[in-house]
Amino acid sequence: MNVLFTSSRLPVALDEIRKFGRNGHRIFAADTFGSAPGSHSRHVTARAKVIAPATSPTRFVRDIKQLIRAWHIDLLVPCFEEVFYLARHLSELSEIVQLFTTGFRVLARLHDKARFNALAHALGIAAPRSLLARSARELVAALRVFPRYFAKPVFSRGGLDMLTNFGPLAGAIEVAAVRPTSAQPWLVQEYIDGVDVCSFGVAQRGRVTLHCSYIHPRQIEHAGGIVFESIVDPDALRCAERIVAATGYHGQFGFDFRRNGHGLIVLECNTRPTAGVHLTSDAALLHAVLEKPDGPVHVVPAGVRRLYSSALLRDLVLHPSNFRDDLAYLRSDVRDVYFERDDRMPALFQWLAYGRVLPFLRRRGFAARAGTTLMAAYFDGIAWDGQRIP
């Protein structure tokens, strides 16, 4: 099978490229810049540079269609929020390729944090009490409702913009710096104590075929995980099955939760692969994506661990207080996601890809929250913040 992965800059894309490539499929990769690490895996037959979907959605879809025809692609796997730009053209793309995602309306409903929160409540799933702020005045009023609050844009990712008065991120962004609008509202929620739990899964036509629950033993900037360890959490699986069934979801997904004395509380949904894919075996992923959804859900067993060595090194340098913990993981036998002995080029291109920061700074300046500029630059051009897609 000829498989095209988009947003090949991302570690989840690299991981899936390797998993499919090791198992006999012909792999193709596309991204908006040439040094995307996944594009340089030894498993990639051909790679291409395409226009950024956020810059020119119509041309992006045209570029992808040309690649599908030129490379005789059978399966198209989006690995980040370019999925929205592709799903907007699902009907026409489906005439020439199998696009592994669900319809645009379902994606948008799950990606919008306010609408997702409402869906969770409607399905009887534990979720934070929330208010929507469409202006600075509404934001201030909503913050007064919750003695301890947590706020974020309804369209956001990677923990880049988070406003809170409690916990390690308290004061990371000033209230005066947040300017919600009707087009870009913010969701204000009660602050939820507890331990972070995340999930990754695959669904086919409303049925979960693969599920992995995991935790972050190490994080960077109190947001993104840099060490991952699988756990078995039946509550997370039940939540995923309920939402997938209610929406008829098709494709890859992830959920973020908090667990405390009240149980598991769902916070948000990612309509794309998440880091849990690193903890999933080749056979489990391929079976979940390619085979008919018969039989029980494959649940990733507890105790599988992976890490991002480069992120640990960065954290070790920027936050000396974490030196001992970061070094312990770097010296452990936990496998790095980027480096493989028989596929070394992606690890090199990972460092070259950091050159994306300079163009990002020239165009947009620093990210809203200190320490997250690198992550914001990595998402630049492939994110979707609710804007109209022609």
WOWO-V972083 format. One record per residue. N is the residue number from 1. RES is the residue in one letter. PSI is psi in whole degrees, -180 to 180 (none if undefined). NEAR is the number of other ideal C-beta (glycine too) atoms within 10 Angstrom. Layout:
<<N & RES & PSI & NEAR> <N & RES & PSI & NEAR>>
This chain:
<<1 & M & 137 & 14> <2 & N & 120 & 17> <3 & V & 128 & 24> <4 & L & 124 & 24> <5 & F & 131 & 29> <6 & T & 161 & 30> <7 & S & 52 & 27> <8 & S & -1 & 30> <9 & R & -25 & 26> <10 & L & 146 & 24> <11 & P & -31 & 23> <12 & V & -35 & 23> <13 & A & -45 & 28> <14 & L & -44 & 31> <15 & D & -44 & 25> <16 & E & -36 & 27> <17 & I & -46 & 29> <18 & R & -42 & 22> <19 & K & -44 & 22> <20 & F & -41 & 23> <21 & G & -39 & 20> <22 & R & -18 & 14> <23 & N & 28 & 14> <24 & G & 0 & 8> <25 & H & 149 & 19> <26 & R & 123 & 18> <27 & I & 139 & 27> <28 & F & 149 & 25> <29 & A & 147 & 28> <30 & A & 144 & 25> <31 & D & 177 & 28> <32 & T & -5 & 23> <33 & F & 151 & 18> <34 & G & -23 & 13> <35 & S & 15 & 18> <36 & A & 123 & 26> <37 & P & -44 & 26> <38 & G & -28 & 32> <39 & S & -17 & 28> <40 & H & 16 & 24> <41 & S & 148 & 24> <42 & R & -17 & 14> <43 & H & -10 & 20> <44 & V & 122 & 22> <45 & T & -42 & 13> <46 & A & 151 & 15> <47 & R & 159 & 19> <48 & A & 152 & 19> <49 & K & 128 & 13> <50 & V & 164 & 21> <51 & I & 149 & 17> <52 & A & 128 & 18> <53 & P & -33 & 30> <54 & A & -23 & 21> <55 & T & -45 & 12> <56 & S & 84 & 15> <57 & P & -42 & 22> <58 & T & -45 & 14> <59 & R & -36 & 13> <60 & F & -48 & 25> <61 & V & -38 & 22> <62 & R & -42 & 14> <63 & D & -46 & 18> <64 & I & -41 & 27> <65 & K & -39 & 19> <66 & Q & -40 & 12> <67 & L & -40 & 21> <68 & I & -45 & 19> <69 & R & -43 & 11> <70 & A & -37 & 11> <71 & W & 2 & 17> <72 & H & 52 & 11> <73 & I & 135 & 22> <74 & D & -37 & 14> <75 & L & 129 & 17> <76 & L & 122 & 26> <77 & V & 103 & 24> <78 & P & 142 & 27> <79 & C & 1 & 27> <80 & F & -152 & 25> <81 & E & 2 & 22> <82 & E & -14 & 27> <83 & V & -33 & 29> <84 & F & -40 & 26> <85 & Y & -34 & 24> <86 & L & -43 & 25> <87 & A & -27 & 24> <88 & R & -23 & 23> <89 & H & 30 & 20> <90 & L & -43 & 14> <91 & S & -44 & 11> <92 & E & -36 & 10> <93 & L & -34 & 19> <94 & S & -17 & 11> <95 & E & -20 & 7> <96 & I & -10 & 13> <97 & V & 158 & 20> <98 & Q & 111 & 14> <99 & L & 118 & 24> <100 & F & 76 & 19> <101 & T & 172 & 23> <102 & T & -177 & 23> <103 & G & 157 & 17> <104 & F & -42 & 18> <105 & R & -40 & 11> <106 & V & -44 & 18> <107 & L & -47 & 26> <108 & A & -38 & 18> <109 & R & -37 & 16> <110 & L & -32 & 22> <111 & H & -37 & 24> <112 & D & 113 & 19> <113 & K & -32 & 22> <114 & A & -46 & 19> <115 & R & -36 & 16> <116 & F & -41 & 23> <117 & N & -42 & 23> <118 & A & -39 & 15> <119 & L & -45 & 19> <120 & A & -46 & 23> <121 & H & -42 & 15> <122 & A & -30 & 10> <123 & L & 3 & 15> <124 & G & 23 & 8> <125 & I & 134 & 19> <126 & A & 126 & 16> <127 & A & 157 & 22> <128 & P & 150 & 20> <129 & R & 138 & 12> <130 & S & 154 & 22> <131 & L & 148 & 19> <132 & L & 132 & 18> <133 & A & 121 & 22> <134 & R & 6 & 15> <135 & S & 168 & 14> <136 & A & -37 & 15> <137 & R & -45 & 10> <138 & E & -34 & 16> <139 & L & -49 & 22> <140 & V & -42 & 14> <141 & A & -41 & 13> <142 & A & -38 & 20> <143 & L & -31 & 20> <144 & R & -21 & 10> <145 & V & -34 & 13> <146 & F & 116 & 19> <147 & P & -40 & 10> <148 & R & 120 & 14> <149 & Y & 163 & 19> <150 & F & 124 & 22> <151 & A & 149 & 25> <152 & K & 157 & 22> <153 & P & 147 & 21> <154 & V & -25 & 23> <155 & F & 103 & 22> <156 & S & 171 & 20> <157 & R & 157 & 21> <158 & G & 15 & 16> <159 & G & 29 & 20> <160 & L & -39 & 21> <161 & D & 106 & 21> <162 & M & 124 & 19> <163 & L & 121 & 24> <164 & T & 157 & 19> <165 & N & 16 & 16> <166 & F & 150 & 14> <167 & G & -174 & 14> <168 & P & -19 & 10> <169 & L & 10 & 17> <170 & A & 126 & 12> <171 & G & 5 & 10> <172 & A & -33 & 20> <173 & I & 135 & 18> <174 & E & 146 & 9> <175 & V & -40 & 13> <176 & A & -21 & 8> <177 & A & -10 & 10> <178 & V & 125 & 19> <179 & R & 81 & 10> <180 & P & 152 & 22> <181 & T & 174 & 11> <182 & S & -35 & 7> <183 & A & -29 & 11> <184 & Q & 69 & 15> <185 & P & 166 & 21> <186 & W & 146 & 28> <187 & L & 124 & 25> <188 & V & 127 & 27> <189 & Q & 160 & 23> <190 & E & 140 & 15> <191 & Y & 130 & 17> <192 & I & 117 & 19> <193 & D & 160 & 14> <194 & G & -171 & 14> <195 & V & 136 & 10> <196 & D & 134 & 14> <197 & V & 136 & 22> <198 & C & 169 & 23> <199 & S & 157 & 25> <200 & F & 143 & 29> <201 & G & 167 & 31> <202 & V & 138 & 27> <203 & A & 147 & 26> <204 & Q & 115 & 19> <205 & R & 50 & 11> <206 & G & 10 & 15> <207 & R & 125 & 16> <208 & V & 130 & 24> <209 & T & -20 & 24> <210 & L & 140 & 25> <211 & H & 137 & 28> <212 & C & 121 & 31> <213 & S & 143 & 26> <214 & Y & 163 & 29> <215 & I & 170 & 16> <216 & H & 92 & 18> <217 & P & -26 & 15> <218 & R & 136 & 19> <219 & Q & 165 & 17> <220 & I & 133 & 24> <221 & E & 30 & 23> <222 & H & 31 & 13> <223 & A & -76 & 18> <224 & G & 139 & 17> <225 & G & 145 & 22> <226 & I & -10 & 23> <227 & V & 137 & 22> <228 & F & 138 & 26> <229 & E & 128 & 18> <230 & S & 145 & 22> <231 & I & 171 & 18> <232 & V & 117 & 14> <233 & D & 96 & 22> <234 & P & -31 & 11> <235 & D & -39 & 17> <236 & A & -40 & 23> <237 & L & -43 & 18> <238 & R & -40 & 14> <239 & C & -47 & 23> <240 & A & -44 & 24> <241 & E & -39 & 17> <242 & R & -44 & 16> <243 & I & -42 & 22> <244 & V & -43 & 25> <245 & A & -41 & 14> <246 & A & -31 & 14> <247 & T & -9 & 21> <248 & G & 30 & 13> <249 & Y & 144 & 26> <250 & H & 121 & 19> <251 & G & -159 & 24> <252 & Q & 151 & 28> <253 & F & 168 & 27> <254 & G & 152 & 22> <255 & F & 148 & 26> <256 & D & 135 & 16> <257 & F & 166 & 24> <258 & R & 135 & 19> <259 & R & 129 & 18> <260 & N & -164 & 11> <261 & G & -16 & 6> <262 & H & -5 & 11> <263 & G & -155 & 11> <264 & L & 128 & 20> <265 & I & 123 & 21> <266 & V & 137 & 27> <267 & L & -46 & 21> <268 & E & 171 & 21> <269 & C & 140 & 27> <270 & N & 123 & 20> <271 & T & 55 & 25> <272 & R & 170 & 25> <273 & P & 146 & 30> <274 & T & -178 & 21> <275 & A & -16 & 24> <276 & G & -20 & 26> <277 & V & -27 & 27> <278 & H & -23 & 26> <279 & L & 1 & 23> <280 & T & 138 & 26> <281 & S & 158 & 14> <282 & D & -51 & 15> <283 & A & -41 & 11> <284 & A & -44 & 20> <285 & L & -48 & 25> <286 & L & -41 & 20> <287 & H & -42 & 17> <288 & A & -35 & 21> <289 & V & -40 & 20> <290 & L & -27 & 17> <291 & E & 163 & 11> <292 & K & 140 & 8> <293 & P & 65 & 16> <294 & D & 150 & 7> <295 & G & 178 & 9> <296 & P & 162 & 6> <297 & V & 135 & 17> <298 & H & 120 & 20> <299 & V & 124 & 18> <300 & V & 129 & 24> <301 & P & 161 & 12> <302 & A & 153 & 13> <303 & G & 0 & 10> <304 & V & 134 & 19> <305 & R & 144 & 17> <306 & R & 165 & 20> <307 & L & 165 & 24> <308 & Y & 103 & 24> <309 & S & -43 & 19> <310 & S & -39 & 18> <311 & A & -37 & 23> <312 & L & -41 & 23> <313 & L & -43 & 14> <314 & R & -43 & 18> <315 & D & -39 & 22> <316 & L & -39 & 17> <317 & V & -44 & 11> <318 & L & -26 & 11> <319 & H & 82 & 14> <320 & P & -26 & 10> <321 & S & -19 & 7> <322 & N & 4 & 16> <323 & F & -50 & 12> <324 & R & -45 & 9> <325 & D & -43 & 16> <326 & D & -43 & 25> <327 & L & -37 & 13> <328 & A & -41 & 12> <329 & Y & -39 & 19> <330 & L & -30 & 14> <331 & R & -1 & 8> <332 & S & -179 & 11> <333 & D & 13 & 5> <334 & V & 130 & 18> <335 & R & 139 & 13> <336 & D & 147 & 16> <337 & V & -41 & 25> <338 & Y & -42 & 22> <339 & F & 127 & 14> <340 & E & 139 & 16> <341 & R & -35 & 5> <342 & D & 12 & 8> <343 & D & 71 & 19> <344 & R & -22 & 14> <345 & M & -38 & 14> <346 & P & -34 & 27> <347 & A & -39 & 18> <348 & L & -46 & 14> <349 & F & -18 & 22> <350 & Q & -43 & 23> <351 & W & -39 & 12> <352 & L & -33 & 14> <353 & A & -20 & 23> <354 & Y & -12 & 15> <355 & G & -12 & 12> <356 & R & -21 & 21> <357 & V & -41 & 16> <358 & L & -48 & 10> <359 & P & -36 & 13> <360 & F & -44 & 20> <361 & L & -37 & 14> <362 & R & -35 & 8> <363 & R & -41 & 10> <364 & R & -13 & 12> <365 & G & -168 & 10> <366 & F & 156 & 13> <367 & A & 163 & 20> <368 & A & -39 & 19> <369 & R & 131 & 21> <370 & A & 138 & 10> <371 & G & -4 & 17> <372 & T & 10 & 22> <373 & T & -41 & 18> <374 & L & -45 & 16> <375 & M & -41 & 21> <376 & A & -40 & 23> <377 & A & -35 & 22> <378 & Y & -27 & 18> <379 & F & -9 & 22> <380 & D & 129 & 20> <381 & G & -16 & 22> <382 & I & 10 & 25> <383 & A & 160 & 19> <384 & W & 122 & 23> <385 & D & 35 & 15> <386 & G & -1 & 15> <387 & Q & 156 & 11> <388 & R & 136 & 7> <389 & I & 118 & 19> <390 & P & none & 9>>
